[in-house]
């Protein structure tokens, strides 16, 4: 049987560059070399593309890539591949950018297409889709940071120029503590939890370093529950897992550096609540026109068991200990078999 020529792209120009390296090298190590000719592709932080040679090395967050050589004719090289697995978390990879390039070159690829990728990456616009879908979510304010001023974006998309003090006063209607989030960011980069007006100001200024669109969200007191989905037209949901953060919220450090953060699979919730989460995960995925795979994150209120969607990750972490492959492993699909299924879905 002729092998499939598979490109695996990782690294990238986003703030999640280092996480992408871990996911990408983990995928390369777990691919069946009897089925695939593997062509690892590394993109550095400046956007330069390289062949990557160390196919047997698993990197950790913060490790520097070595043994690479420049790709001289990128378009010809990409067009020689049968299918591509983009493992680029965050901007320029998870937002529809790489998907657009591959669409132009008519190369099949793993995961969501341009529309779903861009919607899910932009928290402000994904909220609009969730609202239309009648999926509960945290109350929020949407602001834009412009040159020396701020704009409050209303529900009807009209905008009011306001001061930072005015934003903080309006935000009090959501009640502290609040979360401040860059609209386009992943791995909790740029996110702050605040409990006072002064800390809110600082958090908005900090978030604006990562994006000019910012969300201020109320806190949902409850459990962090996650569900994986898999499929194109027919979509299935995994079992659900729970995150126990080692910090006051599931920050970048809590995700990748804290030994106190824990994952519970399956989550200790009732079968009826599990089914509701799974149904909502599939509904949200289809609402953004998702394809291939995603991880959908929810909050479940401690007292009422109301389910609130947090976000959709269209290229979730893919290390051996990442939630997405672990949820499917518990659901009966091994890491390597999961990769095979994702590549098969791409080739459909």
C-alpha positions as CSV (number, residue, x, y, z in Angstrom):
1,X,0.0,0.0,0.0
2,X,1.3,3.4,-1.0
3,X,2.1,5.6,2.0
4,X,0.2,8.9,2.5
5,X,2.6,12.0,2.3
6,X,1.7,13.9,5.4
7,X,2.9,17.3,6.4
8,X,2.8,18.2,10.1
9,X,3.1,22.0,10.7
10,X,4.0,23.4,14.1
11,X,5.5,26.3,15.9
12,X,4.2,29.5,14.4
13,X,4.1,33.2,15.2
14,X,1.5,33.2,18.0
15,X,2.0,33.5,21.7
16,X,1.4,29.7,21.8
17,X,4.5,28.9,19.7
18,X,6.1,26.8,22.5
19,X,3.0,24.8,23.2
20,X,2.6,24.1,19.5
21,X,6.1,22.6,19.4
22,X,5.1,20.2,22.1
23,X,1.9,19.2,20.4
24,X,3.5,18.9,17.0
25,X,6.4,16.7,18.1
26,X,4.1,14.5,20.1
27,X,1.9,13.9,17.0
28,X,5.0,13.1,14.9
29,X,6.1,10.5,17.4
30,X,2.7,8.8,17.5
31,X,2.1,8.6,13.7
32,X,2.2,5.1,12.1
33,X,5.3,5.2,9.9
34,X,3.9,2.2,8.0
35,X,1.0,4.4,6.8
36,X,2.6,7.8,6.4
37,X,5.7,9.4,4.9
38,X,6.0,12.2,7.5
39,X,7.2,15.7,6.5
40,X,7.6,17.8,9.7
41,X,7.5,21.5,9.1
42,X,8.5,24.1,11.7
43,X,7.5,27.8,11.5
44,X,9.7,30.0,13.7
45,X,8.4,33.1,15.5
46,X,9.3,35.3,12.6
47,X,7.2,33.3,10.1
48,X,10.1,31.5,8.4
49,X,9.4,27.9,7.3
50,X,11.9,25.0,7.9
51,X,12.2,21.3,7.4
52,X,12.5,19.6,10.8
53,X,14.7,16.5,11.0
54,X,14.5,15.3,14.7
55,X,11.4,13.1,14.3
56,X,12.2,11.1,17.5
57,X,12.5,14.0,19.9
58,X,9.7,15.1,22.2
59,X,10.0,18.7,23.3
60,X,8.8,20.3,26.5
61,X,7.3,23.8,26.8
62,X,10.2,26.3,26.5
63,X,12.6,24.0,24.6
64,X,14.3,25.4,21.5
65,X,14.0,23.6,18.2
66,X,17.2,22.3,16.6
67,X,18.3,20.5,13.4
68,X,16.2,22.5,10.9
69,X,16.9,23.6,7.4
70,X,15.1,26.3,5.4
71,X,12.4,25.3,2.9
72,X,13.5,27.0,-0.3
73,X,10.4,26.6,-2.5
74,X,7.5,26.5,0.0
75,X,4.6,26.4,-2.5
76,X,6.1,23.5,-4.5
77,X,6.9,21.6,-1.3
78,X,3.4,22.0,0.1
79,X,1.8,21.0,-3.2
80,X,3.8,17.7,-3.1
81,X,2.0,16.6,0.0
82,X,-1.3,14.5,0.1
83,X,-2.6,16.1,3.3
84,X,-1.5,18.5,6.0
85,X,-2.0,18.4,9.8
86,X,-1.7,22.0,11.1
87,X,-0.8,22.0,14.8
88,X,-0.5,25.7,15.1
89,X,-2.3,27.0,18.2
90,X,-3.4,30.6,18.3
91,X,-3.1,33.4,15.7
92,X,-1.9,32.6,12.2
93,X,-2.7,28.9,12.7
94,X,-6.0,28.4,14.5
95,X,-7.7,31.5,13.1
96,X,-8.2,30.5,9.5
97,X,-4.9,31.9,8.2
98,X,-3.1,28.6,7.4
99,X,-6.4,27.1,6.4
100,X,-6.8,29.8,3.8
101,X,-3.4,29.1,2.4
102,X,-4.1,25.3,2.1
103,X,-7.4,26.0,0.5
104,X,-5.8,28.1,-2.1
105,X,-3.3,25.4,-2.8
106,X,-6.1,22.8,-2.9
107,X,-4.4,20.7,-0.2
108,X,-6.6,18.6,2.2
109,X,-5.9,19.4,5.9
110,X,-7.0,18.2,9.3
111,X,-9.5,20.2,11.3
112,X,-11.9,23.1,10.9
113,X,-12.1,25.2,7.7
114,X,-11.7,28.9,7.4
115,X,-15.0,30.2,8.8
116,X,-15.2,27.9,11.8
117,X,-11.5,28.6,12.7
118,X,-11.8,32.4,12.5
119,X,-15.1,32.4,14.5
120,X,-13.8,30.2,17.3
121,X,-10.6,32.1,17.6
122,X,-12.4,35.4,18.0
123,X,-14.1,35.2,21.4
124,X,-16.3,38.3,20.7
125,X,-17.7,36.8,17.5
126,X,-18.1,33.3,18.8
127,X,-20.3,34.8,21.5
128,X,-22.6,36.1,18.9
129,X,-23.0,32.7,17.4
130,X,-23.6,31.1,20.8
131,X,-26.3,33.8,21.5
132,X,-28.0,33.0,18.2
133,X,-27.8,29.3,19.1
134,X,-29.4,29.9,22.6
135,X,-26.4,28.4,24.3
136,X,-25.9,30.0,27.8
137,X,-22.7,31.9,28.4
138,X,-21.3,34.4,30.9
139,X,-22.5,38.0,30.7
140,X,-19.9,40.3,29.2
141,X,-18.8,43.7,27.8
142,X,-17.0,44.0,24.5
143,X,-14.6,46.9,24.1
144,X,-12.1,48.0,21.5
145,X,-8.8,49.7,22.3
146,X,-8.0,52.5,19.8
147,X,-5.3,55.2,19.7
148,X,-5.4,56.8,23.2
149,X,-9.1,55.9,23.7
150,X,-11.6,53.1,24.1
151,X,-14.8,52.1,22.3
152,X,-17.7,50.2,24.0
153,X,-19.3,48.0,21.4
154,X,-23.1,47.6,22.1
155,X,-25.2,44.6,21.4
156,X,-26.4,46.2,18.1
157,X,-22.8,46.9,17.2
158,X,-23.1,50.7,17.7
159,X,-20.0,52.1,19.4
160,X,-19.5,54.7,22.1
161,X,-16.1,56.4,22.7
162,X,-15.5,56.1,26.5
163,X,-12.7,56.6,28.9
164,X,-11.0,53.8,30.8
165,X,-12.7,55.0,34.0
166,X,-16.1,54.9,32.3
167,X,-15.5,51.3,31.2
168,X,-14.6,50.3,34.8
169,X,-17.8,52.0,36.1
170,X,-20.0,50.3,33.5
171,X,-18.3,46.9,34.2
172,X,-19.4,47.1,37.8
173,X,-22.9,46.0,36.6
174,X,-21.3,42.5,36.0
175,X,-20.0,42.4,39.6
176,X,-16.5,41.4,40.7
177,X,-14.6,39.3,40.2
178,X,-14.3,39.7,36.5
179,X,-12.2,38.1,33.8
180,X,-10.5,40.3,31.2
181,X,-9.7,38.5,28.0
182,X,-8.0,39.4,24.7
183,X,-10.6,38.4,22.0
184,X,-8.0,36.6,19.9
185,X,-5.8,34.6,22.2
186,X,-5.3,31.0,23.4
187,X,-3.8,29.0,26.3
188,X,-5.2,31.8,28.6
189,X,-2.5,34.2,27.4
190,X,-3.3,37.8,28.3
191,X,-6.2,36.8,30.6
192,X,-6.5,38.3,34.1
193,X,-8.9,37.8,37.0
194,X,-9.7,41.0,38.8
195,X,-11.6,42.1,41.9
196,X,-11.2,45.9,42.0
197,X,-11.4,48.9,39.7
198,X,-7.7,49.5,39.8
199,X,-6.8,45.9,38.9
200,X,-9.4,46.1,36.1
201,X,-7.7,49.1,34.6
202,X,-4.3,47.3,34.7
203,X,-5.8,44.1,33.3
204,X,-7.4,46.0,30.3
205,X,-4.0,47.7,29.6
206,X,-2.3,44.3,29.8
207,X,-4.8,42.5,27.6
208,X,-4.4,45.3,24.9
209,X,-0.9,44.1,24.4
210,X,-2.3,41.0,22.8
211,X,-5.3,42.3,20.9
212,X,-7.2,45.5,20.4
213,X,-10.5,43.7,21.1
214,X,-11.2,42.8,24.7
215,X,-13.9,41.1,26.6
216,X,-14.9,41.7,30.2
217,X,-16.7,38.7,31.6
218,X,-18.6,37.9,34.8
219,X,-17.3,34.9,36.7
220,X,-19.4,31.7,36.6
221,X,-19.0,30.0,39.9
222,X,-18.8,26.3,39.1
223,X,-16.8,23.5,37.6
224,X,-14.7,23.6,34.5
225,X,-15.9,20.8,32.2
226,X,-14.5,19.9,28.8
227,X,-15.7,17.7,26.0
228,X,-14.0,16.6,22.7
229,X,-15.8,16.2,19.4
230,X,-14.8,14.4,16.3
231,X,-16.4,14.2,12.8
232,X,-17.4,16.2,9.7
233,X,-21.1,15.9,9.0
234,X,-21.7,13.2,11.6
235,X,-20.2,14.4,14.8
236,X,-19.6,12.3,18.0
237,X,-18.7,13.5,21.4
238,X,-16.3,12.0,23.9
239,X,-16.8,11.4,27.6
240,X,-16.4,14.6,29.6
241,X,-13.5,15.7,31.8
242,X,-13.1,18.2,34.6
243,X,-10.2,20.6,35.2
244,X,-9.1,21.3,38.8
245,X,-6.9,24.4,38.4
246,X,-3.9,24.8,40.6
247,X,-4.4,28.6,40.5
248,X,-7.4,30.9,41.0
249,X,-8.2,30.2,37.4
250,X,-6.8,28.0,34.6
251,X,-4.0,30.4,33.5
252,X,-1.1,29.6,31.2
253,X,1.1,28.7,34.2
254,X,-1.7,26.6,35.8
255,X,-2.0,24.7,32.5
256,X,1.6,24.1,31.7
257,X,3.7,24.7,34.8
258,X,1.7,23.9,37.9
259,X,1.9,20.4,39.4
260,X,-1.2,21.3,41.4
261,X,-3.5,21.4,38.4
262,X,-5.3,18.1,37.8
263,X,-7.6,16.6,35.2
264,X,-10.4,14.2,36.2
265,X,-11.6,11.8,33.4
266,X,-14.5,11.1,33.4
267,X,-15.8,14.1,35.3
268,X,-17.7,13.1,38.5
269,X,-21.1,14.3,37.3
270,X,-24.4,12.5,36.6
271,X,-25.0,10.6,33.3
272,X,-27.9,13.0,32.5
273,X,-25.6,16.1,33.0
274,X,-22.9,14.4,30.9
275,X,-25.4,13.9,28.1
276,X,-26.4,17.5,28.2
277,X,-22.8,18.6,28.0
278,X,-22.1,16.3,25.1
279,X,-25.2,17.5,23.2
280,X,-24.2,21.1,23.7
281,X,-20.7,20.4,22.5
282,X,-21.9,18.9,19.3
283,X,-24.5,21.8,18.9
284,X,-21.8,24.5,19.4
285,X,-19.4,22.8,17.0
286,X,-22.0,22.6,14.3
287,X,-23.1,26.2,15.0
288,X,-19.7,27.5,13.9
289,X,-19.7,25.0,11.0
290,X,-16.9,22.9,12.5
291,X,-15.2,20.1,10.8
292,X,-12.7,17.4,12.0
293,X,-12.2,18.1,15.6
294,X,-12.4,20.5,18.5
295,X,-12.5,20.7,22.3
296,X,-15.4,22.6,23.8
297,X,-15.0,24.1,27.3
298,X,-17.9,24.7,29.6
299,X,-18.7,25.9,33.1
300,X,-21.3,24.1,35.2
301,X,-22.9,26.1,38.0
302,X,-22.4,24.4,41.3
303,X,-26.0,24.9,42.6
304,X,-28.2,24.9,39.5
305,X,-26.2,22.7,37.2
306,X,-26.8,25.2,34.4
307,X,-24.2,24.7,31.6
308,X,-22.4,27.8,30.2
309,X,-20.1,27.6,27.2
310,X,-16.7,29.2,27.6
311,X,-15.0,28.6,24.2
312,X,-14.3,26.3,21.4
313,X,-10.7,25.3,20.7
314,X,-10.4,24.2,17.0
315,X,-6.8,23.1,17.4
316,X,-6.6,21.9,21.0
317,X,-3.4,20.8,22.7
318,X,-2.3,17.4,21.4
319,X,0.4,16.2,23.8
320,X,0.1,12.8,25.4
321,X,-1.3,14.5,28.5
322,X,-3.6,17.0,26.7
323,X,-7.3,16.8,27.4
324,X,-8.4,16.1,23.8
325,X,-6.5,12.8,23.2
326,X,-7.1,11.8,26.9
327,X,-10.8,12.2,26.6
328,X,-10.9,10.0,23.4
329,X,-8.5,7.4,25.0
330,X,-11.0,7.0,27.8
331,X,-13.8,6.8,25.2
332,X,-12.0,3.9,23.5
333,X,-9.8,5.6,20.8
334,X,-6.0,5.4,21.2
335,X,-3.8,8.4,20.4
336,X,-2.5,6.8,17.2
337,X,-5.9,5.6,16.1
338,X,-7.2,9.1,16.8
339,X,-4.6,10.6,14.5
340,X,-5.6,8.1,11.8
341,X,-9.2,9.1,12.1
342,X,-8.5,12.8,11.9
343,X,-6.4,12.3,8.8
344,X,-9.1,10.2,7.2
345,X,-11.7,12.9,8.0
346,X,-9.4,15.4,6.2
347,X,-9.1,13.3,3.1
348,X,-12.9,13.0,2.9
